[in-house]
């Protein structure tokens, strides 16, 4: 994968993570955490190294008001914590 491919992958994964946080209504809770920059950096790394981007994209399109992230989501624990579950 070349440099531009890498940047495209990063952008795509960042979009999926943003959509997931908004869909689960946890974006504000996460960005307001005391260590938000570190939390978001770690979450982005987990998302970048996930092999389920296709499933994630489909899940986001199919689920309108989910209560929980899908089981394969590497940020599920963070999202559950942010949602207070």
C-alpha positions as CSV (number, residue, x, y, z in Angstrom):
1,X,0.0,0.0,0.0
2,X,1.4,3.4,-1.0
3,X,1.3,6.6,1.0
4,X,-1.9,7.8,-0.6
5,X,-3.6,4.5,0.0
6,X,-2.6,4.6,3.6
7,X,-4.1,8.1,3.9
8,X,-7.3,7.0,2.3
9,X,-7.5,4.1,4.7
10,X,-7.0,6.4,7.6
11,X,-9.7,8.8,6.4
12,X,-12.1,5.9,5.8
13,X,-11.5,4.4,9.3
14,X,-11.8,7.8,10.9
15,X,-15.1,8.3,9.2
16,X,-16.4,5.0,10.4
17,X,-15.3,5.7,14.0
18,X,-17.0,9.2,13.9
19,X,-20.2,7.7,12.5
20,X,-20.2,4.9,15.2
21,X,-19.7,7.5,18.0
22,X,-22.6,9.6,16.7
23,X,-24.8,6.6,16.0
24,X,-24.3,5.4,19.6
25,X,-24.7,9.0,20.9
26,X,-21.4,8.8,22.8
27,X,-19.3,11.4,20.9
28,X,-19.8,14.2,23.4
29,X,-19.2,11.9,26.4
30,X,-15.9,10.8,24.8
31,X,-14.7,14.2,23.7
32,X,-15.4,15.6,27.2
33,X,-13.4,13.0,29.0
34,X,-10.4,14.4,31.0
35,X,-7.9,12.5,28.8
36,X,-9.9,12.9,25.6
37,X,-7.0,13.4,23.2
38,X,-5.3,10.2,24.5
39,X,-8.6,8.3,24.6
40,X,-9.4,9.3,21.0
41,X,-5.9,8.5,19.8
42,X,-6.1,5.0,21.3
43,X,-9.6,4.5,19.9
44,X,-8.4,5.6,16.4
45,X,-5.5,3.1,16.6
46,X,-7.9,0.3,17.5
47,X,-10.2,1.2,14.6
48,X,-7.2,1.5,12.2
49,X,-6.1,-2.0,13.1
50,X,-9.5,-3.6,12.8
51,X,-10.3,-6.0,10.0
52,X,-14.0,-5.5,10.0
53,X,-14.4,-2.2,8.1
54,X,-16.8,-3.7,5.6
55,X,-19.0,-5.2,8.3
56,X,-18.8,-1.9,10.2
57,X,-20.0,0.1,7.3
58,X,-22.9,-2.2,6.6
59,X,-23.8,-2.3,10.3
60,X,-23.9,1.5,10.4
61,X,-26.1,1.6,7.4
62,X,-28.5,-1.0,8.7
63,X,-28.9,0.1,12.4
64,X,-30.7,3.4,12.9
65,X,-30.8,3.7,16.7
66,X,-28.6,1.0,18.2
67,X,-28.0,0.7,22.0
68,X,-24.6,-1.1,21.6
69,X,-21.8,-1.4,19.2
70,X,-21.4,-4.7,17.3
71,X,-19.6,-7.5,19.1
72,X,-16.6,-7.3,16.8
73,X,-16.0,-3.6,17.4
74,X,-12.6,-3.1,19.1
75,X,-13.9,0.1,20.7
76,X,-17.1,-1.5,22.1
77,X,-15.9,-1.3,25.8
78,X,-15.0,2.4,25.4
79,X,-18.4,3.1,23.8
80,X,-20.2,1.1,26.6
81,X,-18.3,3.0,29.2
82,X,-19.1,6.4,27.6
83,X,-22.8,5.5,27.3
84,X,-22.8,4.6,31.0
85,X,-23.7,0.9,30.4
